[in-house]
Amino acid sequence: MKISFSVSLLVFLLFSCAQNNNVVIEKVEHVTSFIEQGNAELDISWWRSFNNEELTQLVAQGLQDNLSLKARELRLKSSAIDARTAGADLYPDLKLTSNGTTPIDDLGNIKTASFGLVSSWELDLWGKIAASENKAYWDHQGQQALNRARANLVAGNITSVWFSLVSEQEKKLVLADQLQRTKGSLKVISRRFALGKSSVTNIWQQQKLLKSIEVQQAKNLADIYMYQQTLALWLGITTEELKKSDLNILPGLPELPKIGVPAEVLKYRPDIEQAFAKIKAANENLAVAITAQYPRFTLRANYTTSKNVVKDLFDDWAGNLIASLAMPLFDAGTKKLLVEQRKLLLTALVMDYQQVWLEAIASVNRVLVNEAQLLKVAMNLASQLELAERTEKLTTIKYLIGKTNYLNLLKAQESILSLERQLIDANKKVVINRVLLYRELSHGDFSSTNQQINEKENTGKQS
C-alpha cells in the first residue's frame, strides 16, 4: 500500500508539471519596395561587378589572409564545439572506477581492491537539456552571422581603400600636369615682365599658385602612402609586401543592380540573421528557466566487484540501479522571477529585431538617394570644368593681347585647377557609395567564392 501511494504521488507530480512553454514570435511587417530599382543581376561576389581583375585578386587575398577574419573563424569553430557538447547530457555517461588500499607501513601489499563501471543519466522529461542544446545551436548561428558580417566588412574596406588609392594616383598625374601648365604660364608672364608688359606682382601671384600645387602634391603623396598602408593592413601583409598598382583611372560605375523586395533580399543580411538568432536563443533560454521549476529525474547504475584478495577480485560482481527525484519546493521565488526576466529579454529582442529590419531598409534607401545626388554632383562638376577650360583659354588669349588683366587670368587658372581635383574626388565618392550599396545588400557568405578561386589557383599550378 505504501509503494502504491508513492508511485501515485510521483505520477501526479510529473503530470502536474507538464506545461506548454512554446513562445510565439510575431512576424515583422516590412515595406514592399525600395525607392529605386536597377536591371543588373546582383552578384554574390559583388566586387566582380567592377570588372577589374586586380581588385578581385586583392579581395580574395584579404578574405583568405586577413588576421581579424582568421581570428573570427577560430572563434566560430570554438562556438561550434560548444554547440556540439551542449547536447551531451541527453545521453548516459559511463565511467570506469578502480581503487585499492594498502597500509602505510606495508606499501605494495594491497589489502582491498575494487573495480567497476558507473553510469548516470538525467531523463530530459521537460526538454531542459534539449533547450540548452538548441540555445547553443542558435548562439553558434549568431556567431556565424558575425563571421559573415566581418567577411563583408573586409571585402568592402579593401574595395573602398583600393578605389581611394587609385583615385589618389589619378590625382597625382593631374597635379603633375597642373604643375607643368602653371610653370609654363609663369614663363610667359616672366617674358612679358621682361618686356615691360607685366608687373612683378603677377610673377609673385603665379609663383604662389605654383607653391599651392606643390602643397597639394605633398598631401597627395601622404594620402597615397596612407591608403597603401591601410590596404596592406586589411590584406594581412606589410606595406613592403604590397604590389604597387599602375592603375590610375577609376573603373566605370556598374549598372544599378536589381534589388528586389526588401523582405527577400535583406533577410540573409548578417545583422538581421544575428538578431533572429538572438531571439531563438533567448526563447530556448526561457525554456531552460521554465523547466528549472520542474522535478529532475535521474537514473544511476553501477556494476562493481570488490575483494580483500586481489586474485579473487573478478570472481563476484554486484550491480545497483538507483532512481532519484529532486524537486524544488522553496527558493524565495527566484526561479519564477528568472522566468519573468527572460520573458522580458525575449520581448526586447523581438523589438530589436524589428528595429534592425527598419534600419536595414533605411540604410539601403539612404545609399540609393546618396548615389543619385553624388552622380548629379559629379556631372555638374564635369560641366563646370568644361566651362572653366573654355574660360581659361579665352582669358589667356585676351591676356596675351592685352585686353584683360592678370587677375582675371589667375582666377580662371585657380578655378580650373580646383575643379579638376574636385571632379576626381566626386567620382571617387560615387564609386565608394556603390560599394556601400553592395555591402548593404550582401549576406557576406563568400565561402563558395574562395573555394572557386583556390580551385583555379591549384589548376594553374598543376598546368
Summary of the structure (lengths in Angstrom):
residues: 463
radius of gyration: 36.8
end to end distance: 85.1
largest distance: 131.9
contacts: 1313
relative contact order: 0.15
helix: 68%
strand: 10%
